[in-house]
Amino acid sequence: FFFKQKTAYEISACLVGSEMCIRDRIPPGQNDLLLETDNDSQELDVFRGEWSPSEMLNFDLLSTKIQIFHEDIHTVPTKVTGMFICLGSPSNEIDFKVVSPNQTIVLEKQGEDEAVFYFTAEEQGTYQFKLINDRWNNDKRVTFALHLGNATNEVANQQFIDPFDAKLQQVINNLSSLEAETKYSFRRFGRYLYQTRENHQTALLIMVIETLLIAFVSLLQANYIKSLVENK
């Protein structure tokens, strides 16, 4: 989750936005304000329970400015949830957009002073979260929260379990193949040892026989030479 300063770019003829550094973060436990809303839409069901965002920032959104947050998403699909609330001005409405890596608008809210949002990121890359203040002379104090993946109180659902099961099954299959190859290698090595032992025994037997034959022939030669000497 990152944000940076860079040259402003034009959104409309009268609206220029810039990406600014955010210095203020909301300490844990101070996000209750974001949950106190009269909006009973189905979107709030995503945040019921102990929803705890991974990032929560507090910053000033100046008039005719845009605050852009960047989030790199490497694993898809990824569930993205978040919320924002504006305080400190008689007219707190701002516009909000989420732009995908291919520059298409994934989600958009207009004229809201507080809202929750969620969507499923289907593309890998950098997503942009734009908070737009197109009012003149009307600065706002904004709290923005964002979380990737399941909310902390949710149990992993099937879409996250299935890929894990598939990879686990792949690991099991690889281990089974490795076990079979190891057994085959041991059998081959056993046969090699047996054949080597047989060859060594055969070679030893031949060597013993050759030694005995040489000794026998040497004895015959000695007796023959002895008989010749005696006859003389």
Phi, psi and omega in degrees: 000114184217160180208150186208164175271133172203176185303136180294153177229158189269129175263317175215181185298330185244008187232119179240131183245155176218154177262121186245155176286139179256125184256334187261132174238147179274124179298155176303143178095352181255022181261010180296329182300325182291337182268350181270088182220150180272002181285116181258024181291168181295338180300327182294339179299332180294332189254004181287148183097216185257059177292125182230111183289150176282337177225133175218124186233149178234125186206165176266128176254104185287162181297143180057030179240163178233132173256126183241128174250144180245137178225121177274127178240119184255337182248127178233149356284148177232131178279128181243125178233153180185181180197161173214156178212140181248138181224165168084018179212146179300326178241103189261005186291137173224169175255152184221135179221147170242124184245131182281172179301332179267017173070026172263148181279116180277323185207145182212137174226138183235138176062043181247138173264344173202145182195152170249155181211155173202150176199169178252119179283119182257355183239143173278145179136197184261122176264144179249133177246111187251123173251118192246125175247098183264012179272141178276139175054045182211080177286152183225150173258122188238137169249128183232132181231146184212145178214138177253142181087190180294150171298155187296340182263004182265148173271143182303128181269182191295328183293336176268333182283320184304310179300325179294318178298319180296317180291323178296318178296323178296319177297318179298317179297319179295321178294321178296318178296319179296321178296316179297317179296322179295317178297318179296319179295320178295320179297315179299318179295322177298316179296322179297316179297319180297315180295320178297318179296319178297317180296320179295318179296318178297316179297320179295319180296316179298319180296320179295315180298316179299320180297317179294319179297317179298318179295319180294315180296321179297321178295317178299317179297319179296317179296322181294315179296321180295318179295322177297317180295318180294323180292334177285000000 
